[in-house]
Amino acid sequence: LVSIKGMIIRSSSIVPDIQRAHFECLSCHATEEVDIMNGRIQEPSACKVCKAGHCMELRHNRCVFKDKQLVRLQESPEDIPQGETPMTVNLCAFEDLVDVAKPGDRVQVTGIFRAQPMRVKATQRNMRSVYKTYVDVIHFKRAEKTRMGERAEEGDFEEGNRLNQENREKEERCRKLAEDPNIYQKLIDSFAP
């Protein structure tokens, strides 16, 4: 577990990351779901129903995905000694942390430091001795200042709690609706006006 301070310089668009694969047998149409393990999908070698080998096909529209965003964090300009190149770190943000911090934001990131081996060539199994490193983000904490060193305004979130605030507002609306004696009639009217 690491904590890093810096400024976000780049963020990718939202990318779907597969979590559970859905396979279907081409001969008997039986289905099987496989969870991802260590970043890989273990394709079933044979159908469990008809025992046919290598007949399972991945059905993308039935798979389970989650949002993923790649973010690049750079040392804060005021922390860099004069004349040196700033260091950068790659971050992976998932689900609720996607689009929480934007490029230019000064943040403190808490996450899990990971190292992944890289192949010499995509077609070979040989691995390089250098690893690709990144941080899986657990929490973004926005620094006191905003993008260009201005003070944060009252509408800005302090620690990435925008989602928590929205959830509290939804919960309050639901509680108010639950107290309403005519809730069933309002629900019926909303479906069939």
C-alpha positions in Angstrom: 0.0 0.0 0.0 1.5 3.3 -1.1 0.5 7.0 -0.9 1.8 9.4 -3.5 1.3 13.2 -4.0 1.3 14.8 -7.4 -0.5 16.4 -10.2 -2.6 14.5 -12.8 -1.3 15.2 -16.3 -3.3 12.7 -18.4 -6.4 10.5 -18.1 -7.7 8.1 -20.7 -11.3 7.6 -21.7 -13.3 4.9 -19.8 -12.4 1.4 -20.9 -14.5 -1.7 -20.2 -12.5 -4.3 -18.2 -13.8 -7.9 -18.3 -14.5 -9.5 -14.9 -16.5 -12.6 -15.8 -16.5 -14.3 -19.2 -19.6 -16.0 -20.6 -18.9 -19.0 -22.9 -21.4 -20.9 -25.0 -21.0 -24.4 -26.6 -21.4 -24.3 -30.4 -22.9 -27.8 -30.6 -25.4 -28.0 -27.6 -25.6 -24.3 -26.7 -24.8 -25.0 -23.0 -23.4 -22.0 -21.2 -20.6 -21.6 -18.7 -19.3 -18.5 -16.8 -15.6 -18.1 -15.9 -14.1 -15.5 -13.5 -10.9 -13.7 -14.4 -7.8 -15.0 -12.6 -4.6 -13.0 -12.5 -5.6 -10.9 -15.4 -6.3 -14.0 -17.6 -9.5 -15.9 -18.7 -9.2 -19.6 -18.6 -11.2 -20.8 -21.5 -13.0 -24.1 -20.9 -11.3 -26.9 -22.9 -14.5 -29.0 -23.2 -18.2 -28.6 -22.7 -19.5 -30.0 -19.4 -22.8 -31.2 -21.0 -21.9 -32.8 -24.3 -18.1 -33.3 -23.6 -17.1 -31.9 -27.0 -13.6 -30.5 -27.0 -12.7 -26.9 -28.0 -16.2 -26.0 -28.9 -16.8 -23.1 -26.4 -17.1 -19.6 -27.8 -17.0 -16.3 -25.9 -20.2 -14.2 -26.0 -19.2 -10.6 -25.4 -22.7 -9.2 -24.8 -23.3 -11.7 -21.9 -19.9 -11.0 -20.1 -19.6 -8.8 -17.0 -17.4 -5.7 -17.3 -16.4 -2.9 -15.0 -15.2 0.6 -15.8 -11.4 1.2 -15.9 -9.5 4.4 -16.5 -5.7 4.9 -17.0 -4.3 8.0 -15.3 -0.8 9.5 -15.3 0.4 11.2 -12.2 3.4 13.6 -12.2 5.5 15.1 -9.4 4.2 18.5 -8.3 6.1 21.3 -10.1 7.0 23.0 -6.8 8.5 19.7 -5.4 10.9 19.2 -8.4 14.5 20.5 -8.0 15.3 23.1 -10.7 16.5 21.6 -14.0 15.4 18.0 -13.3 12.8 16.0 -15.2 9.6 15.3 -13.2 8.9 11.6 -12.4 5.6 10.1 -13.6 3.6 7.1 -12.3 0.8 5.2 -14.1 -2.5 4.7 -12.1 -5.4 2.4 -12.8 -8.8 3.7 -11.4 -11.8 1.3 -11.3 -15.6 1.8 -11.0 -16.5 4.6 -8.6 -13.0 6.2 -8.9 -13.3 6.7 -12.7 -13.5 10.4 -13.6 -13.1 11.5 -10.0 -9.9 13.5 -10.7 -9.2 15.4 -13.9 -6.0 16.5 -15.5 -4.5 19.5 -13.7 -5.8 18.4 -10.3 -3.3 18.1 -7.4 -4.1 14.9 -5.5 -2.8 12.5 -3.0 -3.3 8.9 -4.2 -3.6 5.8 -2.0 -3.3 2.5 -3.8 -1.6 -0.8 -4.3 1.8 -0.8 -6.1 1.9 -3.6 -8.7 4.6 -4.9 -11.0 3.7 -6.9 -14.2 6.2 -8.8 -16.3 6.5 -7.7 -20.0 7.1 -10.1 -22.9 10.0 -9.6 -25.2 7.6 -10.3 -28.2 3.9 -10.8 -28.1 4.3 -14.2 -29.8 7.0 -15.5 -27.4 6.7 -16.6 -23.8 10.1 -15.1 -22.8 9.7 -12.3 -20.3 11.9 -9.2 -19.9 13.8 -8.6 -16.7 12.2 -5.1 -16.5 8.7 -5.0 -15.1 5.9 -2.6 -16.0 4.8 -0.9 -12.7 1.5 0.9 -11.9 -0.7 1.7 -8.9 -4.2 0.3 -8.5 -6.1 3.3 -6.9 -8.0 2.9 -3.7 -8.6 6.6 -2.9 -8.1 10.0 -4.4 -7.7 12.9 -1.9 -7.7 16.3 -3.6 -5.1 18.8 -2.4 -6.1 22.2 -0.9 -5.5 24.0 -4.2 -7.3 23.5 -7.5 -5.8 23.3 -11.0 -4.0 26.6 -11.4 -3.2 27.2 -7.7 -6.6 28.9 -7.0 -8.4 28.3 -3.7 -11.1 25.6 -4.0 -14.7 27.0 -4.2 -17.5 25.8 -2.1 -19.0 23.5 -4.7 -15.8 21.4 -5.1 -15.4 18.1 -3.3 -12.5 17.8 -0.8 -11.7 14.1 -0.8 -13.5 12.7 -3.8 -16.7 12.4 -1.7 -19.0 13.5 -4.6 -20.5 10.0 -4.9 -21.1 9.7 -1.2 -22.9 13.1 -1.2 -25.1 12.0 -4.2 -25.9 8.7 -2.5 -27.0 10.6 0.7 -29.2 12.9 -1.4 -30.8 9.9 -3.1 -31.4 8.2 0.2 -33.1 11.3 1.6 -35.4 11.5 -1.5 -36.3 7.8 -1.0 -37.1 8.3 2.6 -39.3 11.3 1.8 -41.1 9.2 -0.9 -41.5 6.3 1.6 -43.3 8.6 4.1 -45.8 9.8 1.4 -49.1 8.0 1.9 -49.9 8.2 -1.9 -46.7 6.7 -3.1 -48.4 3.7 -4.8 -50.7 6.0 -6.8 -47.7 8.2 -7.8 -45.8 5.1 -8.9 -48.8 3.9 -11.0 -49.2 7.4 -12.5 -45.5 7.5 -13.5 -45.9 4.2 -15.4 -49.2 4.8 -17.1 -50.1 8.5 -17.2 
